[in-house]
Amino acid sequence: MLYSNILSLLALGALTTAAPRQEVLGGPDEGQFPIPQPLPFNATLPGVNYNLIAKLRDAPNAIARIAMLDDKDFFFDFISPPLDIAGTEFQGQGGRFIVASGINMPGLVDNGMSMAIGFTKACGFNTPHTHPRATELALLVKGRMISEFVAETGARKIRNEHQPYSMAVFPQGSLHLEFNPDCGEAIFVAVFNSEDPGLNTPAESLFMLDDDLVGLALGLEFLPGADIDKYRHLVPASLAQGVESCLSKCGISKSEL
């Protein structure tokens, strides 16, 4: 039963997956349902001004930091963001996120805040994830949104339905999701109490571990590592598009995914 349930979940992931823009792991079948490639050892993020950020962090006080920056460093345009800087945009078939953080808006360095706007398409589903270094406040400004989170093992699930100008709170480290159950676009603004909130998608992260250990974690120790690898590409990427009832209501064919 456990084996069947897990394979069913992975198969559902195939319906809800969207391809992000990051480089993905190789393999002939993995391009359709990619897993973001981790940053290699000693690598750098494209477009990030490492020297400026280091100087800002070493500055003795805020006055010195402000003196290093131009006026434009305290300004961020979510409609025309700096897409040449890594971590600014995360995109999938279900929509996209634009993120303002310390790496693309230097004025945020040492201010302990960042912000993102999620533009979700019809049936857009921001798959379960955590922010390891921040609590999130998510304010819906257009459409309708379903939110859920589990703060930690042993805590009950929290679920709410949001109309425009209602807000959800996702405690730091909690596993949470957002879903647009309607046929029009939904937009929400997310604020974090860290300039580097981080992102962890447990499904993708689990399948980055050693195959044998993944099998043990899923209770599939009897499933060969090669078979686990067959389902690795079915893990959904962030901002996937899915949930069959919504797709049917909105006239979206699975073949369009």
Buried (B, 14 or more C-beta within 10 A) or exposed (E): EEEEEBBEBBEBBBBBBBBBEBEBBEEEEBEEBBBBEEEEEEEEEEBBEEEBBEBBEEBEEEEEBEEEBEEEBEEBEBEEBBEEBBBBBBBBBBBBBBBBBBBBBBBBBEBEBBBBBBBBBBBBBBBBBBBEBBBBBBBBEBBBBBBBBBBEEEEEEBEEEBEBEBBBBBBBBBBBBBBBBBBEBBBBBBBBBBBBBBBEBEBBBBBBEEBEEBBEEBEBEEBEEEEBBEBBBBBBBBBBBBBEEBBEBBEBEEEEB
